Amino acid sequence: MLSKNKIKLIRSLSAKKNRYELALFVAEGRKCVDELLFAFDCELLVRTAEYALPQGAPAPKEMVVVTHDELRQASLLEAPQNVLAIFRMRTMAASDVKTQGVLTLALDGVQDAGNMGTIIRLADWFGIENVVCSAGTVDVYNPKCVQATMGALSRVNVCYTDLPEFLKSLSPDVELYSTALNGESIYESELSGSAVVVMGNEGNGVSAEVMRLCGSRLLIPSYPVGRPTSESLNVGVATAIICAEFRRRVLR
């Protein structure tokens, strides 16, 4: 049986303040929990009888078997699945982010948790190990974001820092790209094997301060040229196109 205190703890982690005070976050569902068990310390695992730990997974510090009704009381989802877990956060310093010879994503004020989760999944798909975020970017440990990553968070490091200062600190050998509607077509641009690509806020794009630090601006052109079309692409879709082009041409 799940105690009232544990239910209270789980539900409190929907708030960013509580997550960071306790350095804990919630994940739900077999796919997400199974992946995260191999990468994060699990403080509490709440499961129904139908769920079994994946083979080789480290044992959680505490495990409670509950009914579906009990799980529903604690869950942050409208349709709870068979397992819920509390994990301990991990942190990464900006100084530990490797940028030489790799593609790194930087997020400048991305606000939507679903978009953030999608970008983490894309980073995982394209073999990008590090995502660097401005302080104003949505919290990756937001429950909606964690769900949207579908476990990719176990293989992608996410760092929050002063983004302009991070970009200023990088070696001149690392090419800085920003996405912009007045940029050069990514299909005609020279792409570097050591690159940081900045993706901007859903409504305002990359901030002026960050834009000034980036030597190259990339545009994903619409087709055919001159045809009236949507104002812009969703940031997750744009990230997918850019990562695919880098992988196709310079970072196979």
C-alpha positions, 0 to 999 in steps of 0.5 A, a space after each residue: 500500500 502506498 502511504 499518504 506521505 508518498 502520494 504527497 511526495 510524488 504529486 509535489 514533484 509536479 512543481 519545479 521548486 519542489 523538484 530542485 529542492 529535493 533533486 528528484 523527478 517523476 517518470 511514468 510508464 514502462 518504456 520511460 521507467 525501464 530506460 531511466 533505471 539504467 541511468 539514474 538512481 531510483 529512490 522509489 518505484 511504484 508498480 502494479 503486479 503486471 510490471 516487472 523490472 527489466 533484466 539487469 536493471 539496478 534495484 530501486 531503493 524502495 519498491 511498492 506494489 499497488 493496485 491500479 486504483 492506488 497508482 491512479 491516486 499518485 499518478 500525474 497522468 490522466 491515464 496512468 500506466 503500470 509503473 511510476 518511479 521517482 529518480 534522483 536528478 543528475 547535473 552537468 557543468 557547462 565546462 564538461 560539455 564536449 564540443 570538439 568534433 561533435 554536434 551539440 544542440 543549444 536551446 535558447 528559451 524553448 518553452 514547450 515541454 513537448 517540444 523539449 522532450 521531442 528535441 531530447 529524443 532527436 538528440 538521442 536518435 542522431 547520437 548527440 550526447 549534450 544539449 545545452 540550455 539557457 536558464 529560460 528554457 523549460 525544465 527537462 525534469 518537468 513530468 510532461 517533458 520526461 514523458 515526451 523523451 520516452 527514455 531518451 533522457 537516459 542517454 542525453 546530458 542536459 546542461 542549464 547555464 548562461 548560454 551567451 557566456 557558454 558560447 563565448 567560452 568555446 574554442 574558435 574551432 567550434 562553429 556557432 550556428 543559429 537558426 533564423 528566417 533571414 539565414 542561408 539555406 542549410 542545403 547551401 551552407 558550409 557545415 562544420 564537424 565541430 558545431 553548436 546549433 542554437 534553436 530558439 524560442 517557439 515565438 521569438 526565435 533565437 535572442 538577439 544577444 545569442 544571435 550576435 555570437 553565432 557566425 552562421 545563420 541557417 534557414 530551412 527553406 520552404 518550397 517552392 520559393 515565393 509561395 505563401 506558406 506557414 510563418 515558421 516550422 515547429 522547433 522540434 521539426 526544425 531540429 530534426 531537419 538540421 540534425 539530419 543534414 549535419 549527419 548526412 554531410 559532415 558527421 556520419 
